[in-house]
Amino acid sequence: MGDVLTQSQIDALLNSVQTSGNFDDAPHAESAGDSFGHGHVHVEAVGHDKEKKYRKYNFHTPKKFTKDRLKLLRSVYDNYSRLISSHLTSLLRIGCEVELFEIEEQRYYEFNNALGDDNLLAFIGVELGKNGLEEDPVLMVMSNTVMYTMLDRMLGGTGEAPYAGEDEESSSGYTDIEVAVYEMILGHVAPIMDDVWQNYLSIKFKYSKVEANPNLIQAISIDEIVVIVTFNVAVGETQGQISVCLPGSILDKVFKQFEQVSVGGSRKKENQTRDEKQNIIRGIENSILDIKAEFGSSTILMEDLFSMNVGDVLNLNIPKASEVNIDIGNKPWFRGRLGVYKDNVAVRLTGLYKEQRINNAGGEDDE
């Protein structure tokens, strides 16, 4: 028991900490007796007006998808919200506004527990490339107020929810006709996801079926990671939400294919750039250009031109050993000297052509 401190030793230790640590006595520090009696010591430093905030992280259920991947989903479904907004407006003939509200990673049981017994859960099949239909479907659910407003409008009503202002649970559920109309609406809304994904991957979304009791249906493994995309919806005067549940198993394959497409696309782009350069060089190599050596120029009268005969000589006013211009495609490119090569008149290139101009001082400048 030699390691156990007495009450007086504990009080002395606490007093020495308070004195040497430059802390005020009261009200920032509790007394030694009170601290010991409650099983803890509370000491607050002077000069720290704001406490530093920390974000909680659950190590039991760590995040599966990075911020970059969630950012990609946000970009995709932000475009989706604009497309279904205009599509529902044209379908219902009433003003509809859809806005992306939140993208959150959860366990499937959290999404399932938030569903009511009277919600209709839509199943949307997913095809990734040529792999066929995926085992886990994408799930979509609309709040009852929004759904009843859409149904009322589709059945010839004014677009007012029959249960507006009342508790959604007070509704008596959907009739067979309303379920059929609901399925028709989903048949228009679900395939729009194809358009927002086509800039990234080849994915097909097709409406499959609707279930009336979502809590009794095990569509996805209860502990599987899912991403919930929530939209705020305004149909006329009615406010509500649309939630889309993306299974983690599908997102894993989507992101894997996206990375392969990104890497393959960059390599393909490099190969295309290299091939384009080679094609350009080949095209230049096979091009035909006119090359001519311009010895000089002279101005004569039309009378002298008409009286010229074979053997006459024109004075070009250029010294014999002077350089001449070599034109390629009617543009001067090189300078050269006259000579003979294999008993033929030839021109030896001596350098690049530099255009001369007369400056204001009367001299010549070379560009």
C-alpha positions in Angstrom: 0.0 0.0 0.0 3.0 2.3 -0.2 1.9 3.6 -3.6 -1.4 5.0 -2.3 -1.4 8.7 -1.5 -3.0 10.2 1.6 -5.6 12.9 1.5 -3.0 15.6 2.6 -0.6 14.5 -0.2 -3.3 14.7 -2.8 -4.3 18.3 -1.6 -0.6 19.3 -1.7 -0.2 17.9 -5.2 -3.3 19.7 -6.5 -2.2 23.0 -4.9 1.3 22.8 -6.4 -0.3 22.1 -9.9 -2.6 25.2 -9.5 0.2 27.4 -8.3 2.9 26.4 -10.9 0.5 26.2 -13.8 -0.4 29.9 -13.7 -4.1 29.2 -13.3 -6.5 31.4 -11.3 -8.1 30.0 -8.2 -11.7 30.9 -8.8 -14.0 30.5 -10.6 -11.8 28.7 -13.2 -10.6 25.9 -11.0 -12.6 23.9 -8.6 -11.4 23.2 -5.1 -9.2 20.2 -4.4 -11.8 18.7 -2.1 -14.7 19.1 -4.5 -12.6 17.7 -7.4 -11.5 14.7 -5.5 -14.9 14.1 -4.1 -16.4 14.0 -7.6 -13.6 11.8 -8.9 -12.1 14.3 -11.4 -10.2 17.6 -11.5 -11.5 20.5 -13.7 -8.9 23.1 -14.5 -9.6 25.9 -17.1 -6.8 28.0 -18.5 -7.1 31.8 -18.4 -7.1 33.5 -21.9 -8.8 30.7 -23.8 -12.2 32.3 -24.6 -13.1 29.9 -27.4 -13.0 26.1 -27.1 -11.5 24.2 -30.0 -14.2 22.2 -31.8 -13.5 18.6 -32.9 -15.5 16.5 -35.3 -16.6 13.2 -34.0 -15.6 10.1 -36.0 -17.2 6.7 -35.5 -14.4 4.1 -35.7 -17.0 1.4 -35.3 -18.6 2.3 -38.7 -15.8 4.1 -40.7 -16.7 5.9 -43.9 -16.3 3.8 -47.0 -16.4 6.4 -49.7 -14.0 9.4 -49.9 -15.0 13.0 -50.3 -14.0 13.0 -54.0 -16.3 10.1 -54.7 -19.2 11.7 -52.9 -18.4 14.9 -54.8 -18.7 13.0 -58.1 -22.1 11.7 -57.0 -23.2 15.2 -56.0 -22.3 16.5 -59.5 -24.2 13.7 -61.1 -27.4 14.0 -59.1 -27.3 17.8 -59.1 -27.8 17.4 -62.9 -30.4 14.8 -62.3 -32.4 17.2 -60.1 -32.5 19.7 -62.9 -33.6 17.1 -65.5 -36.4 15.6 -63.4 -37.6 19.1 -62.5 -38.2 20.1 -66.1 -39.5 16.6 -66.9 -42.1 16.6 -64.1 -43.1 20.1 -65.0 -43.9 19.0 -68.6 -45.6 15.8 -67.4 -47.8 17.3 -64.7 -48.4 20.6 -66.4 -47.7 22.4 -63.1 -44.6 24.1 -61.7 -42.2 21.6 -60.2 -38.9 22.4 -58.5 -36.4 19.7 -57.5 -33.2 20.6 -55.7 -30.5 18.4 -54.4 -30.5 18.6 -50.6 -28.1 16.1 -49.2 -25.8 13.2 -50.0 -25.0 11.0 -47.0 -23.4 7.6 -46.4 -25.3 5.4 -44.0 -26.1 1.8 -43.2 -29.1 0.4 -45.0 -31.0 -0.2 -41.8 -30.9 3.5 -41.1 -32.6 4.2 -44.4 -35.1 1.4 -43.9 -36.0 2.5 -40.4 -36.9 6.0 -41.7 -39.6 4.6 -44.0 -43.2 4.5 -43.0 -45.6 1.6 -43.5 -47.6 3.6 -46.0 -44.6 4.5 -48.2 -44.3 3.0 -51.7 -40.7 1.8 -52.3 -39.7 1.7 -55.9 -37.1 -0.8 -57.2 -34.9 0.3 -60.1 -32.7 -2.2 -61.9 -29.1 -1.3 -62.8 -27.0 -2.6 -65.7 -23.3 -1.8 -65.7 -21.9 -2.2 -69.2 -22.4 -5.7 -70.5 -22.4 -7.4 -67.1 -26.2 -7.7 -67.0 -28.6 -6.7 -64.3 -27.1 -6.2 -60.8 -28.3 -8.2 -57.8 -28.9 -5.2 -55.6 -31.4 -2.6 -56.9 -31.4 1.2 -56.6 -34.3 2.2 -54.3 -36.4 5.3 -54.6 -39.1 6.7 -52.3 -41.3 9.8 -52.4 -43.0 11.5 -49.5 -46.7 10.9 -49.5 -47.7 14.6 -49.8 -45.7 14.9 -53.0 -46.9 11.6 -54.3 -50.6 12.4 -53.7 -50.2 15.8 -55.3 -48.7 14.2 -58.4 -51.5 11.5 -58.5 -54.2 14.2 -58.1 -52.7 16.1 -61.0 -52.4 13.1 -63.2 -56.0 12.1 -62.6 -57.3 15.5 -63.6 -57.2 17.3 -60.3 -55.9 20.8 -59.5 -52.7 19.5 -58.0 -53.6 19.9 -54.4 -52.7 17.1 -52.1 -55.9 15.4 -50.8 -54.3 15.1 -47.3 -52.5 18.5 -47.3 -52.2 19.9 -43.8 -52.9 16.5 -42.3 -50.6 13.8 -40.9 -49.3 11.6 -43.7 -50.1 8.5 -41.7 -53.8 9.5 -41.7 -54.0 8.6 -45.4 -55.6 5.3 -46.2 -52.9 4.2 -48.6 -52.9 3.8 -52.4 -55.5 2.2 -54.6 -54.6 -0.1 -57.5 -55.3 2.8 -59.9 -53.0 5.1 -58.0 -50.2 2.5 -57.8 -50.5 2.1 -61.6 -50.2 5.9 -62.1 -47.3 6.0 -59.7 -45.5 3.3 -61.7 -46.1 5.3 -64.9 -44.5 8.3 -63.3 -41.5 6.3 -62.1 -41.2 4.8 -65.5 -40.5 8.3 -66.8 -38.3 9.5 -63.9 -36.0 6.4 -63.4 -34.4 6.2 -67.0 -33.3 9.9 -66.7 -30.4 8.7 -64.6 -29.0 7.2 -67.8 -28.5 10.7 -69.2 -26.7 12.1 -66.2 -24.3 9.1 -66.0 -23.5 8.9 -69.7 -20.7 11.5 -69.5 -18.9 9.2 -67.0 -20.0 5.6 -67.6 -22.4 3.4 -69.6 -25.1 2.6 -67.0 -28.7 1.7 -67.6 -31.5 2.3 -65.1 -34.9 0.7 -65.5 -37.9 0.7 -63.3 -38.7 -2.7 -62.0 -41.5 -2.8 -59.4 -43.1 -1.1 -56.3 -43.6 -2.6 -52.9 -46.2 -1.3 -50.4 -44.6 -2.4 -47.1 -41.0 -1.4 -47.3 -40.2 -2.4 -43.7 -41.1 -6.0 -44.4 -38.9 -6.3 -47.4 -35.2 -7.1 -47.2 -34.0 -5.5 -50.5 -30.4 -5.0 -49.4 -28.3 -6.5 -46.7 -29.2 -4.7 -43.4 -25.6 -3.7 -42.6 -24.5 -2.8 -46.1 -23.1 0.7 -46.7 -25.4 2.8 -48.9 -25.4 6.4 -50.1 -28.7 8.3 -49.6 -29.4 11.1 -52.1 -32.1 13.4 -50.9 -34.0 15.9 -53.0 -36.3 18.7 -51.9 -39.3 18.8 -54.1 -42.0 21.5 -54.6 -45.0 20.6 -56.7 -47.2 23.6 -56.9 -47.7 24.6 -53.2 -46.8 21.2 -51.9 -43.4 20.5 -50.3 -41.8 17.1 -49.9 -38.7 15.0 -50.6 -37.5 12.3 -52.9 -34.8 9.9 -51.6 -32.6 7.6 -53.7 -30.7 4.8 -52.0 -27.6 3.7 -53.9 -26.2 0.3 -52.7 -22.5 0.2 -51.8 -22.0 -2.9 -53.9 -23.1 -1.1 -57.1 -21.1 2.1 -56.2 -17.9 0.0 -55.7 -18.2 -1.4 -59.3 -19.1 2.1 -60.6 -16.1 3.8 -59.1 -13.8 0.9 -60.1 -15.0 1.2 -63.8 -14.7 5.0 -63.5 -11.1 4.7 -62.5 -10.4 2.3 -65.3 -12.1 4.5 -67.8 -10.2 7.6 -66.5 -6.8 5.8 -66.7 -7.6 4.2 -70.1 -9.0 7.5 -71.4 -5.8 9.4 -70.5 -3.7 6.7 -72.2 -6.0 6.6 -75.2 -5.7 10.4 -75.4 -1.9 10.2 -75.4 -2.0 7.6 -78.1 -4.4 9.6 -80.2 -2.2 12.7 -79.8 0.9 10.7 -80.9 -1.0 9.2 -83.8 -2.3 12.7 -84.9 1.2 14.1 -84.9 2.4 11.2 -87.0 -0.5 11.6 -89.4 0.3 15.3 -89.7 4.0 14.6 -90.4 3.0 12.0 -93.1 0.6 14.5 -94.7 3.4 17.1 -94.8 5.9 14.7 -96.2 3.5 13.8 -99.1 2.6 17.4 -99.8 3.8 18.9 -103.2 5.2 22.4 -103.1 6.5 24.6 -105.8 10.1 25.8 -105.3 11.6 28.5 -107.4 14.7 30.6 -107.4 14.1 34.3 -108.0 17.2 35.8 -109.6 15.9 39.4 -109.6 13.3 41.7 -111.2 13.4 44.5 -113.7 11.0 47.1 -115.1 10.7 47.7 -118.8 8.4 49.6 -121.2 5.7 47.8 -123.1 7.3 49.0 -126.3 10.5 47.2 -125.4 8.6 44.1 -124.4 6.8 43.9 -127.8 10.2 44.4 -129.7 12.0 41.6 -127.8 13.5 38.7 -129.7 15.2 35.5 -129.0 18.8 36.2 -127.8 18.0 39.6 -126.3 19.4 40.2 -122.8 17.6 41.8 -119.8 19.6 43.7 -117.3 18.4 42.7 -113.8 20.8 45.1 -112.1 22.1 42.3 -109.8 25.8 41.4 -109.5 26.8 38.0 -110.9 27.9 36.5 -107.5 25.0 37.9 -105.5 22.6 35.7 -103.6 19.1 34.9 -104.9 15.8 34.2 -103.1 14.4 30.7 -102.9 10.5 30.8 -102.8 8.4 28.0 -101.4 4.7 28.3 -102.1 5.2 31.8 -103.4 6.8 32.9 -100.1 10.6 33.5 -99.7 12.1 31.0 -97.3 15.8 30.7 -98.1 18.8 32.5 -99.6 21.1 30.8 -102.1 23.9 31.1 -104.8 23.8 30.0 -108.4 26.0 27.1 -109.4 26.2 23.9 -111.4 25.5 20.3 -110.1 26.0 17.3 -112.4 26.0 19.5 -115.5 22.7 21.1 -114.4 22.1 24.7 -113.2 21.5 24.6 -109.5 21.2 26.8 -106.4 23.1 26.2 -103.2 21.2 27.2 -100.0 23.2 29.6 -97.9 20.8 30.5 -95.2 17.2 31.6 -94.2 15.6 34.5 -95.9 15.3 37.6 -93.8 12.9 40.2 -95.0 14.5 43.6 -95.4 12.7 46.9 -94.8 13.7 50.5 -95.1 13.6 52.3 -91.8 12.8 56.0 -91.3 16.5 56.9 -91.3 17.1 55.5 -94.8 19.0 52.5 -93.6 18.0 48.8 -93.8 16.9 46.6 -90.9 16.8 42.8 -90.9 13.9 41.2 -89.2 
